[in-house]
């Protein structure tokens, strides 16, 4: 909505500039014709010392200003149109990928059901088919929920619960949950936990961040997964580093990796499925926590490092962090009074 209003404003500014320019041109023509008629009638009686150049200067300066305004307005409009075309292209790719992601498990479930109906299968085979169908429905459920969650996140319809946590404890628990969720061995993950400060986070949202970064490392790793996680803090911020040893990202794609719907067409991982929403989701959650995320990679086949920076809890210095805590306390108070 905000982007469409900005574009509308720029179009209106451009249109106004055009009308102003045409009005100024008409005024200049009127002035020129009027003076020409006056000179025709009384030109011989006027002193040659009379100068009427000042209106010319006014018209010239005004014209230059309007030309600059029109050029700026055209630049802004074309820039927004270019961005819009890119978003449309990314959205089309997203629709194609999401259609495939939805259709694939549905086709699989349909095949298993048709087999169970039309053929005699053993009890063991039935259990296997049912287990596979549950996996597919779980995959569908996660996919649909992620799309809905991102939509609610953008519209700020998600009630986050922010609390103060000891960073070394809460981040270690989030890592352990992700290891369990993805059934990874402890040998695959190396954690350097040297973070002794307090952070204000919403645990559920931060778990989504960790799960997405783990999922990314798994998808884009060749062979066994190796993930180094570094946790540290300084006087102002907590720093989390997720270093994998997968296929890497070239410099050209690094600046777009967090864009909505953006997916890298990587010849080293042609069969990796996704929607282009995961890292965008991660970035938005980190922004809500008052933090930043960036990616570093020397290049293809050289691994990726995602670096998250979160403000540490300082009760007297960080207004934004305190506002998150106040919102949570206010919501809990309202819920408590409603329950009573």
TABEL-V820592 format. One record per run of one state. SS is the DSSP state (hx for helix, st for strand, lp for the rest). FROM is the first residue (numbers start at 1). TO is the last residue. If there is no record, write none. Layout:
{{SS	FROM	TO} {SS	FROM	TO}}
This chain:
{{lp	1	1} {hx	2	45} {lp	46	53} {hx	54	118} {lp	119	122} {hx	123	154} {lp	155	162} {st	163	166} {hx	167	181} {lp	182	185} {hx	186	188} {st	189	194} {lp	195	197} {st	198	201} {lp	202	202} {hx	203	219} {lp	220	226} {st	227	233} {lp	234	236} {st	237	244} {lp	245	250} {hx	251	254} {lp	255	266} {hx	267	269} {lp	270	277} {hx	278	288} {lp	289	291} {st	292	296} {lp	297	304} {st	305	312} {lp	313	318} {hx	319	339} {lp	340	340}}
